[in-house]
Amino acid sequence: MPRNMTFAIRGEYITLDALLKAVGAADSGAQAKHRIAEGEVTVDGAVETRKTRKLRGGETVVVDDLTIVLAAEKPA
């Protein structure tokens, strides 16, 4: 069953590999990088192979049955 979640970015950005680890889609940074390199992750509908792609908010990341919508931190 597909799962959807919103992830609030703290700070200016989060890297794709760190996001996968933060949401539990990878057990380690190495596993996250491997999954990205294998083409298992899409960003805004396109396969993304840049492990440290900076996500700043507004993007949609899909891995397995999990869809993650990124929200930028609200300015103080």
KOLNUVO-497227 format. One record per residue (C-alpha): residue in one letter; x, y, z. Coordinates in Angstrom, 1 decimal, always signed. Layout:
N
<node A, <X, Y, Z>>
...
//
This chain:
76
<node M, <+0.0, +0.0, +0.0>>
<node P, <+1.5, +3.4, -1.0>>
<node R, <+2.5, +5.7, +1.8>>
<node N, <+2.7, +9.5, +1.7>>
<node M, <+4.4, +11.9, +4.0>>
<node T, <+5.6, +15.5, +4.2>>
<node F, <+9.1, +16.1, +5.4>>
<node A, <+10.0, +19.6, +6.7>>
<node I, <+13.5, +20.7, +5.9>>
<node R, <+15.4, +22.3, +8.7>>
<node G, <+17.8, +24.8, +7.4>>
<node E, <+18.5, +25.7, +3.8>>
<node Y, <+18.5, +22.1, +2.3>>
<node I, <+18.8, +18.4, +2.9>>
<node T, <+20.8, +16.1, +0.7>>
<node L, <+19.0, +13.2, -1.0>>
<node D, <+21.0, +10.5, +0.8>>
<node A, <+20.4, +12.2, +4.2>>
<node L, <+16.7, +12.3, +3.4>>
<node L, <+16.4, +8.6, +2.7>>
<node K, <+18.2, +7.9, +6.0>>
<node A, <+16.0, +10.3, +7.9>>
<node V, <+12.7, +8.8, +6.7>>
<node G, <+13.8, +5.2, +7.2>>
<node A, <+14.1, +4.3, +3.5>>
<node A, <+17.7, +3.4, +4.2>>
<node D, <+19.4, +2.0, +7.3>>
<node S, <+22.7, +3.8, +6.7>>
<node G, <+24.2, +6.5, +4.6>>
<node A, <+26.0, +3.8, +2.5>>
<node Q, <+22.7, +2.0, +1.8>>
<node A, <+21.1, +5.3, +0.9>>
<node K, <+23.9, +6.1, -1.6>>
<node H, <+23.7, +2.6, -3.0>>
<node R, <+19.9, +2.8, -3.6>>
<node I, <+20.3, +6.2, -5.3>>
<node A, <+23.2, +4.9, -7.5>>
<node E, <+21.0, +1.9, -8.5>>
<node G, <+18.3, +4.2, -9.8>>
<node E, <+15.7, +3.3, -7.1>>
<node V, <+14.8, +6.9, -6.3>>
<node T, <+13.0, +9.5, -8.3>>
<node V, <+12.8, +13.3, -7.7>>
<node D, <+9.9, +15.1, -9.3>>
<node G, <+9.3, +12.0, -11.5>>
<node A, <+12.8, +11.6, -12.9>>
<node V, <+15.4, +9.0, -11.7>>
<node E, <+18.0, +10.8, -9.6>>
<node T, <+21.5, +9.4, -9.3>>
<node R, <+23.2, +12.3, -7.7>>
<node K, <+23.6, +11.1, -4.1>>
<node T, <+24.1, +14.5, -2.6>>
<node R, <+21.5, +16.4, -4.6>>
<node K, <+20.4, +19.3, -2.5>>
<node L, <+16.7, +19.4, -1.9>>
<node R, <+15.3, +22.8, -0.8>>
<node G, <+11.6, +22.2, -0.6>>
<node G, <+8.8, +21.7, -3.1>>
<node E, <+10.3, +18.5, -4.5>>
<node T, <+8.5, +15.1, -4.5>>
<node V, <+10.8, +12.1, -3.8>>
<node V, <+9.6, +8.5, -4.4>>
<node V, <+11.3, +5.4, -3.2>>
<node D, <+9.6, +2.0, -3.0>>
<node D, <+6.0, +2.7, -2.0>>
<node L, <+6.9, +5.9, -0.1>>
<node T, <+6.2, +9.3, -1.6>>
<node I, <+7.8, +12.2, +0.3>>
<node V, <+6.8, +15.8, -0.3>>
<node L, <+9.5, +18.2, +0.9>>
<node A, <+8.5, +21.5, +2.6>>
<node A, <+10.9, +24.3, +3.1>>
<node E, <+11.5, +25.7, +6.5>>
<node K, <+9.3, +28.7, +7.2>>
<node P, <+11.4, +31.9, +7.7>>
<node A, <+11.5, +33.2, +11.2>>
//
